[in-house]
Each structure stands twice: as structure tokens, then as C-alpha cells.
Amino acid sequence: MKALNWHRDGEDWILLCGRRRFGRVVPDSKYSAMYRSVLSGGRLSDMANLAWAKNAVLVAAEREMEYEARVAIGLAKCPEKRGVFQAAAPPIAPNGEAATPVAGASGLTQKEPI
């Protein structure tokens, strides 16, 4: 797994993994010591200090990377197209006799219904 690194982009902080960007933390426009993380669709999160805003982005990135790793391993299909059993057993014994005894075949008689 590649390392996640924070880089400055003007006043913003960007979380990168190689060349892939996972998130951005921007300073709040009203309060100078507060930051917000950029959510999907350009929405902004609630205000937080820099450490908490960075942590929120970092946790989301780790969760996404873990999900992608799990999907890549878990959804692989078996390349073999054959069934579970190698060869099916024949329904009757090879000598022509039935595999299970039939009532009356060995001298047993069936009882008459009452």
C-alpha cells in the first residue's frame, strides 16, 4: 500500500497517495484559525481546527482504500467452468442390480393395508 502524504496547494491542504488525490482541507472564509474539508459535490464540512479537519479526510481515505482492497480480493471469480464434482456416480450398480433393495425382491412380502 502506498503512503498517504499531505501537500500544500496555496492555502489548502491536499491528501495524496502517489498521484491520486483523496481529499482537500480549505481554510474557513470567516474564521482565520478554522478549516473545512471539501465533501462530494463541492460541499463543505463543519468547521474544525486543522488537525481535526485533516483527520476527517484521512479516515475517509483509509476507508476508501480498504474497501477497494477488499473488493479487489473478494469478488474474483473462479476461472474454471466445470461443476463441483469431477465425475458423477452412475444411478445403478455396474452389475445391473438396483443400488437399494426393492420390497419383495428378496422374499420379503408387503403387508396388506387394513
C-alpha positions as a Python dict, from the first residue, in 0.01 Angstrom:
ca = {
    (1, 'M'): (0, 0, 0),
    (2, 'K'): (134, 343, -91),
    (3, 'A'): (180, 611, 171),
    (4, 'L'): (-64, 899, 212),
    (5, 'N'): (102, 1242, 213),
    (6, 'W'): (-23, 1595, 279),
    (7, 'H'): (84, 1869, 34),
    (8, 'R'): (15, 2241, 30),
    (9, 'D'): (-179, 2395, -259),
    (10, 'G'): (-180, 2767, -184),
    (11, 'E'): (-375, 2796, 141),
    (12, 'D'): (-532, 2450, 101),
    (13, 'W'): (-402, 2111, 211),
    (14, 'I'): (-436, 1813, -26),
    (15, 'L'): (-408, 1446, 72),
    (16, 'L'): (-230, 1245, -199),
    (17, 'C'): (-143, 881, -250),
    (18, 'G'): (107, 887, -532),
    (19, 'R'): (-73, 1094, -796),
    (20, 'R'): (-422, 1021, -667),
    (21, 'R'): (-595, 1293, -466),
    (22, 'F'): (-810, 1172, -175),
    (23, 'G'): (-925, 1497, -19),
    (24, 'R'): (-879, 1866, 39),
    (25, 'V'): (-888, 2084, 350),
    (26, 'V'): (-958, 2454, 295),
    (27, 'P'): (-945, 2746, 541),
    (28, 'D'): (-1279, 2888, 653),
    (29, 'S'): (-1364, 3220, 487),
    (30, 'K'): (-1494, 3382, 810),
    (31, 'Y'): (-1275, 3241, 1091),
    (32, 'S'): (-900, 3250, 1037),
    (33, 'A'): (-797, 2954, 1259),
    (34, 'M'): (-1071, 2719, 1136),
    (35, 'Y'): (-1078, 2478, 841),
    (36, 'R'): (-1331, 2273, 646),
    (37, 'S'): (-1289, 1960, 436),
    (38, 'V'): (-1434, 1955, 87),
    (39, 'L'): (-1701, 1685, 52),
    (40, 'S'): (-1850, 1531, -262),
    (41, 'G'): (-2025, 1775, -491),
    (42, 'G'): (-1817, 2067, -360),
    (43, 'R'): (-2000, 2087, -27),
    (44, 'L'): (-1803, 2188, 280),
    (45, 'S'): (-1791, 2005, 613),
    (46, 'D'): (-1845, 2164, 953),
    (47, 'M'): (-1569, 2386, 1087),
    (48, 'A'): (-1280, 2226, 1276),
    (49, 'N'): (-924, 2306, 1363),
    (50, 'L'): (-660, 2196, 1112),
    (51, 'A'): (-576, 1867, 1288),
    (52, 'W'): (-940, 1754, 1308),
    (53, 'A'): (-1018, 1854, 950),
    (54, 'K'): (-713, 1665, 823),
    (55, 'N'): (-805, 1363, 1034),
    (56, 'A'): (-1157, 1352, 885),
    (57, 'V'): (-1013, 1344, 532),
    (58, 'L'): (-751, 1086, 631),
    (59, 'V'): (-1010, 850, 785),
    (60, 'A'): (-1230, 872, 474),
    (61, 'A'): (-928, 798, 251),
    (62, 'E'): (-825, 495, 459),
    (63, 'R'): (-1181, 363, 450),
    (64, 'E'): (-1194, 400, 72),
    (65, 'M'): (-858, 228, 23),
    (66, 'E'): (-961, -60, 250),
    (67, 'Y'): (-1289, -103, 60),
    (68, 'E'): (-1110, -109, -275),
    (69, 'A'): (-862, -369, -148),
    (70, 'R'): (-1144, -587, -14),
    (71, 'V'): (-1345, -567, -337),
    (72, 'A'): (-1040, -649, -549),
    (73, 'I'): (-980, -968, -349),
    (74, 'G'): (-1335, -1075, -266),
    (75, 'L'): (-1513, -1052, -599),
    (76, 'A'): (-1271, -1256, -807),
    (77, 'K'): (-1449, -1532, -994),
    (78, 'C'): (-1321, -1884, -1034),
    (79, 'P'): (-1177, -1931, -1386),
    (80, 'E'): (-1300, -2292, -1406),
    (81, 'K'): (-1639, -2351, -1565),
    (82, 'R'): (-1694, -2714, -1466),
    (83, 'G'): (-1913, -2838, -1183),
    (84, 'V'): (-1825, -2923, -828),
    (85, 'F'): (-1790, -3299, -875),
    (86, 'Q'): (-1530, -3445, -1113),
    (87, 'A'): (-1739, -3742, -1230),
    (88, 'A'): (-2096, -3830, -1143),
    (89, 'A'): (-2166, -4175, -995),
    (90, 'P'): (-2399, -4393, -1203),
    (91, 'P'): (-2755, -4423, -1064),
    (92, 'I'): (-2740, -4805, -1065),
    (93, 'A'): (-2473, -5052, -965),
    (94, 'P'): (-2247, -5165, -1255),
    (95, 'N'): (-2374, -5526, -1238),
    (96, 'G'): (-2729, -5424, -1328),
    (97, 'E'): (-2879, -5481, -985),
    (98, 'A'): (-3058, -5200, -808),
    (99, 'A'): (-2849, -4999, -566),
    (100, 'T'): (-3122, -5021, -298),
    (101, 'P'): (-3321, -5338, -229),
    (102, 'V'): (-3679, -5344, -357),
    (103, 'A'): (-3951, -5475, -125),
    (104, 'G'): (-4048, -5828, -224),
    (105, 'A'): (-3733, -5889, -428),
    (106, 'S'): (-3555, -6091, -159),
    (107, 'G'): (-3850, -6294, -40),
    (108, 'L'): (-3997, -6019, 176),
    (109, 'T'): (-4366, -5963, 145),
    (110, 'Q'): (-4550, -5641, 182),
    (111, 'K'): (-4817, -5615, 447),
    (112, 'E'): (-5173, -5580, 332),
    (113, 'P'): (-5334, -5245, 415),
    (114, 'I'): (-5601, -5263, 687),
}
